[in-house]
Amino acid sequence: MAFESVKKVAEADFPTRWGQFRISGFEGRLPAPRLCCEHGAQSGQRVEGLVALVMGDIHSSAPLVRIHSQCLTGDVFGSLRCDCRLQLELALGKIADAGAGILLYEQQEGRGIGLMAKLKAYELQDQGMDTVEANVELGYRADCRAFELPAEVLKLLGVSAVRLMTNNPEKVAALESGGIAVVERISAEVEPQETFAGYLKTKHEKMGHITDLITKQ
């Protein structure tokens, strides 16, 4: 679904333990609510938000870019039900090592279903379902995310080609269909742990994620 408009709403300096970034907030306005997302049609929500962390020179060559979906349980609380925080820290570390890059942080908790629905999905997983089965049981698609906003934000940042850090082929396809060339895909794999090995296996088998470390086990 194409956005009616995308705008930057704020920008500031952002020192982190990985180095100095600029942090910007962006909002995209949709012509209609997405049907498969948190609140969706019930709330009439038509605005999607994204935070961009930008380090260094992102214009002299294709920068390293990570599209990261919000995960309160992992990113903030350090959950080991998933690899989200480990991936986030891996990406920030690689951007810092390169001296330049962009982290695009999308407000898509629980692959787009929202925090409360995500916790309900956790409950179903404790009863034996996998992450895909739980979302479907709750009436959602396996993945309710759309990755259209990152392409529009990259355009506003003046970036037309990227080195994308992802295990998800849908992110590559979304950027390219949005007019951003992906000149290289860089793995975002982290060392599997027992607590989320099954989660990664499900994403590989049912969602097409590229997980070499899991398939070699």
N, C-alpha and C positions, 0 to 999 in steps of 0.2 A: 504494500500500500504506500503510494508516494506521499511525502509530506507536503502540506500546503506551504509551510515555511519552516526554516531552521535559523535560529539566532543565538548569538552568544549573549549571555545575561550577566556574566561577571568574570573578572580575571584578577589574579593576585600572585605575589611571590609565594613560594611554597618550599621551604627547606625541609628535607627529610633525612633519615639516616643513610639513604642511598645517594644523597647529594641534593643540589639545588634544582628545583623545577619551577615552572609557571603552572598554576592551576586555573582552569577555566571551566565554567559551567555553560552548557548548551541545552536548549529546549527545541524540540521539533513538534510542530502542530499537525495532527492528522485530520483528514476530512471526515473521519468517523472513528469511533472506538474500535480497537482490535477485539475480536470476539473471544480469543483464547489468551487471556492475560489476567493479571490481578485486577479484580473488580470489573474490568472490561465494560460490556454494554450496560451492566447494572449501574455503574457510576457515571457513564457517559464520558469517561476520561479520554481526552483527545491529545494530551500533551505527554511526550516522553522526554526524560531527562538523561543527560550524559555528562560525566566529568572527564576532562582531558588533563593529564599531566604531561607537560612537554619539557624536555631537557635538550639543551644545546642546539646545534645547527641541524634543522630538519629539512633543509632545502638543497644543499649541495649534492646530495645523493639520496637514494631511497632509504628512508629511516626505518629502524626497527620499530614495529608497532605490535602491541598486544591489545586485543579486544577482550575485556574481562567483565563477566557478568557478576553483579553484586551478589555476595554470599555472606550475610551477617553471621551465620553460624560458623563458617570457616574463616573468613577474613578477619572477623573481630574476636570471636570466642575460641578460635583455634580448633574447631571440630576436626576429627579425623574420620568422619563418615565420608568425607570427600577430599579431593586434593586441591581445593580452591586456593586456600591461603598459601600453600607451597608453590602453586603456579604463580600467584600474584608476586610473591617474593622473588621467585626465579626471574620473572619478567623485569621487575625493577632492578634486580642485580645486573641483568644482561644489558639493560639500557644504560645503567651507570658505567659498566665496563666499556661500552661503546662510546660513552661521552655524549650520546644523543639518542633520542627516540621519543616515542609517544605511548602512553598508556591511556586507553579509552575505556572508562569504567561505566558500564551501562546499568541502569536501575531495572534489573530483570531477575529479582530474587526467585530462586527455585525454578530456574529455566522459564521464568515469566509468569508463574502461577501465584506468586506472593508468599510472604512469610508464613501466615497462618495455614494456608493450604500446604505449604512445604512441610510444616510440622505434622499435619495430618498424614502426609505421605510418609514421613519418618515412622509414624505409628504403624502404618500398613506394612512398611518394610520390616519392622520388628516382628510382624506376624508371618513373614515369609515371602512377601512380594519383593521384586526388584524395583529399581527406581523408575523404570518405564511402566511397569504394571501398576504401580501405585498411582502415578499421575493419571493413567487411563481410568483406573477405578474411581478416581475422584471426578471424572468427567472432563479431563483436559487431554490435549494431545501429549505425546511423549515429550515434545519440546515446543513450548509456546513462544519462543523468542523469535524476533525478526532482527536482522543485522543491517537494516537500511540506514539507520541514523549514523553509524560510524563513517560510512562513505561520505555523507553530506558534511559531517564535521571535518573530515580530512580535506575536503574541497575548500571549506572556509579557512582552514589552516594553510592553504596553498600547497598541499601535498597531492601529487597525482600518481605516485608509485611508491610501494612499500615492500619491506621484508616482513612478512607477517608471522608472528610467533603463535602457532595454534596447532592443536591436534584435530580440529574440527573442519572437515572439508566444506561445510556449509558457510563458514566465515569467509573462506577464500572465494567461493562462488558469489556470495553477497557483495563483497567489495568489488569484484570484477564486473558484476552486473550493474553496479552503481557507478562505474566509470573510473575505478581505481585499479591500476595495474599491480598485481602481486608478482613481483619479480623473483621472490624466493619464499618458500615456506620453511620456517624454523620450528623444530619440535618444542613443545611445551611440556614434555613428559617429565615427571618427577619419579623418584624411586618408589615403587608401590609398597604400601604397608598393608598388613593383614586386615586392618579395619576398613580399608576402602578398595582392596583388590577386586572384590566382587562388583563394586560400583563401576570400576574402570572396565572390567570384562563386559558388563552389560552395555556400557556406552560403545565399546568396540563392536560387539556382536549385533546390537539392535539399532545403533545410531550412526554407525560407520566411522567412529573416531579412530584415528591412527594411533595405536598403542603398542609399539614394538616391544617394550619391556614386558607387557602382560602376555603377548602372544609367544614370547620366547620361553615363558615359564612352563 
